[in-house]
Amino acid sequence: MTLVTGTATEPHTRAALSALLHRYEDAGEPLTCEAVPRGLLNRGWRVTTTRGRYFLKQYISADTAAPATIVRQHRATRRLARLGLPAAAPLRATDGHTVTLHGGVGYALFPWIDGTHREGTELDADQCRRLGILLGLVHTGLARVQPPPAAGPRPSADPDATYADIERLLALARAHRPHDTFDRLAEHRLVERRELLRRHAHRRPPDPTPAPAPEGGVQGWVHGDFHPLNLLYRGDEPAAIVDWDRLGVQPRAEEAVRAAAIFFVHPVDGRLDLRKVRAYARAYRLASGAGEDEVAAAVHRVWWERLNDFWMLQWRYEQRDLRSDPLFPATSALAVWWTGKYEAVLDAFAG
């Protein structure tokens, strides 16, 4: 039997894992428990038992591990699944709850879903359209099953605060030892971004206004982290949308733009495949009811957000967390490419 080793809060012994599984009817006895390596927020294991296969999730990220937050996610996914959407929903324990505590930490058990992750480069035009339709249906489905959104609109990023971030991160990158190719790229991108912000600071978008009604306005419930690693395919069809940890209220069209900027970015030079973006975006607008003006405003705000965002460098230099390093080259290049191709990108999304 292969079992995970780790801290006392992890299911690293047969007894601990059995205790968790016994809270679910007919889950069986554990045979194997293998860590699922992907995921930046929480932890997960593929568990094989005498009755089947499951995904066991441990909630550890401080901003997503509150029981009420987890319950809200679980309730939403179960309701979306009843609407026929491929939202990965947790199982209920024998006490009726979907969150189980062990060692003071929350766990949830999901049926194991066979599938593969697919980058946007692997999708043809029809599959891009289906991806846009799927996200549009997620947004309209969430509007049906969630309470009216109460969160107010977010202010746009302040370039003065970004300049301070750049100077701080530049000093850390230059002082990092051993000084490697990543540090040199970080320096280059930070200096480059500082100049771009100085040239485009006057284009800071206005703060959005709240939606007049939850059914069709800018603000709405969104998945919050819709990207290739959170979508499983079985063949050509999406089989499951997973990891709803960031479920929350945002301008919904902005999630559509952010998702496209991840799915359809070239991994080397950071450019977007605008042909695929166009097919995806038109399908999203049709399925969600989002108008061209709404999507155009979302494009502008996400572009501005990318110019001002350095979370990957903050993880590396301030938190000593290197897990996002592989994402930085393409992501940082995209902000520069997008600025130079702004009108073409806007037309692909909203034209």
Long-range contacts (C-beta under 8 A, 24 or more apart in sequence): 1-30, 1-31, 1-32, 2-32, 2-33, 2-34, 3-30, 3-32, 3-33, 4-33, 4-34, 4-35, 4-45, 8-103, 9-58, 9-60, 9-102, 9-103, 9-104, 9-105, 10-43, 10-58, 11-45, 11-56, 11-58, 11-102, 11-107, 16-102, 17-47, 19-102, 20-56, 20-100, 20-102, 20-107, 20-109, 21-47, 21-49, 21-109, 23-93, 23-94, 23-95, 23-100, 24-91, 24-92, 24-93, 24-94, 24-109, 25-94, 26-51, 27-51, 27-52, 27-54, 27-91, 27-109, 28-52, 38-229, 39-229, 39-243, 40-323, 40-324, 41-243, 41-245, 42-243, 42-245, 46-112, 47-112, 52-111, 52-112, 53-111, 53-112, 54-91, 54-109, 54-110, 54-111, 54-112, 55-109, 55-110, 55-111, 55-112, 55-113, 56-107, 56-108, 56-109, 56-110, 57-90, 57-107, 57-108, 57-109, 57-110, 58-105, 58-106, 58-107, 59-99, 59-105, 59-106, 59-107, 59-108, 59-245, 60-105, 61-245, 64-245, 64-246, 65-105, 65-106, 67-99, 67-106, 70-98, 70-99, 70-106, 70-108, 71-98, 71-99, 72-247, 73-244, 73-245, 73-247, 74-98, 74-99, 74-108, 76-142, 76-145, 76-146, 76-221, 76-244, 76-247, 77-244, 79-145, 80-138, 80-141, 80-142, 80-145, 83-141, 83-144, 83-145, 85-134, 85-137, 85-138, 85-141, 85-241, 86-134, 86-238, 86-239, 86-240, 86-241, 87-138, 87-240, 87-241, 87-244, 88-113, 88-240, 88-241, 88-242, 88-244, 113-232, 113-239, 113-240, 113-242, 114-234, 114-239, 115-232, 115-233, 115-234, 115-239, 115-240, 116-232, 116-233, 116-234, 117-228, 117-229, 117-231, 117-232, 117-233, 118-228, 118-231, 118-233, 119-228, 119-263, 119-267, 120-228, 120-260, 120-262, 120-263, 120-264, 120-265, 120-273, 120-276, 121-264, 121-266, 121-267, 121-273, 123-263, 123-276, 125-275, 125-276, 125-279, 126-279, 127-236, 128-264, 128-276, 128-277, 128-279, 128-280, 128-283, 129-279, 129-280, 129-282, 129-283, 130-237, 130-238, 130-283, 131-238, 131-263, 131-280, 131-283, 132-256, 132-279, 132-280, 132-281, 132-282, 132-283, 132-284, 132-285, 132-286, 132-287, 133-283, 133-284, 133-286, 133-287, 134-238, 134-241, 134-287, 135-223, 135-226, 135-255, 135-256, 135-259, 135-284, 135-287, 135-288, 136-256, 136-283, 136-284, 136-285, 136-286, 136-287, 136-288, 136-289, 136-290, 137-287, 137-288, 138-222, 138-223, 138-226, 138-241, 139-220, 139-221, 139-222, 139-252, 139-255, 139-256, 139-288, 140-287, 140-288, 140-289, 142-220, 142-221, 142-222, 143-214, 143-215, 143-220, 143-221, 146-221, 148-214, 149-211, 149-214, 149-219, 149-220, 149-221, 149-249, 150-249, 151-219, 151-248, 151-249, 151-250, 152-210, 153-207, 153-208, 153-209, 153-210, 153-218, 153-219, 153-251, 154-207, 154-208, 154-250, 155-207, 156-204, 156-205, 156-206, 156-207, 156-301, 156-304, 156-305, 157-204, 157-304, 157-305, 157-307, 157-308, 157-309, 158-204, 158-308, 159-197, 159-201, 159-204, 159-308, 162-197, 162-307, 162-308, 162-310, 163-194, 163-197, 165-310, 165-314, 166-190, 166-193, 166-194, 166-310, 169-310, 169-313, 169-314, 169-317, 172-317, 172-318, 173-313, 173-317, 176-317, 182-316, 182-325, 182-328, 185-328, 185-329, 185-332, 186-313, 186-316, 186-317, 186-328, 189-328, 189-332, 189-336, 190-310, 190-313, 192-336, 193-307, 193-310, 193-332, 193-335, 193-336, 196-307, 196-335, 196-336, 196-339, 197-307, 197-308, 200-307, 200-339, 203-300, 203-304, 204-304, 205-297, 205-300, 205-301, 205-304, 208-251, 208-297, 208-301, 216-289, 218-251, 218-252, 218-253, 218-294, 218-297, 219-249, 219-250, 219-251, 219-252, 220-249, 220-250, 220-251, 220-252, 221-247, 221-248, 221-249, 221-252, 222-247, 222-248, 222-249, 222-250, 222-252, 222-255, 223-247, 223-255, 224-248, 224-250, 224-255, 226-255, 226-258, 226-259, 227-259, 227-262, 227-263, 228-262, 228-263, 251-297, 251-298, 251-301, 252-288, 252-290, 253-288, 253-290, 253-294, 253-295, 253-297, 253-298, 254-298, 254-301, 254-302, 256-281, 256-284, 256-288, 256-290, 256-295, 256-298, 257-295, 257-298, 257-299, 257-302, 257-349, 258-302, 260-349, 261-302, 261-306, 261-334, 261-338, 265-330, 265-331, 265-334, 266-330, 267-330, 268-329, 268-330, 269-330, 269-333, 269-337, 270-329, 270-330, 270-331, 270-332, 270-333, 270-334, 270-335, 270-336, 270-337, 271-333, 271-334, 271-337, 271-341, 272-334, 272-337, 272-338, 272-341, 272-345, 272-348, 274-344, 274-345, 274-348, 275-348, 277-345, 277-348, 277-349, 278-348, 278-349, 278-351, 281-348, 281-349, 281-350, 292-350, 292-351, 293-350, 295-349, 295-350, 296-346, 296-349, 296-350, 298-349, 299-345, 299-346, 299-349, 299-350, 300-346, 303-335, 303-338, 303-339, 303-342, 303-345, 306-331, 306-334, 306-335, 306-338, 307-335, 307-339
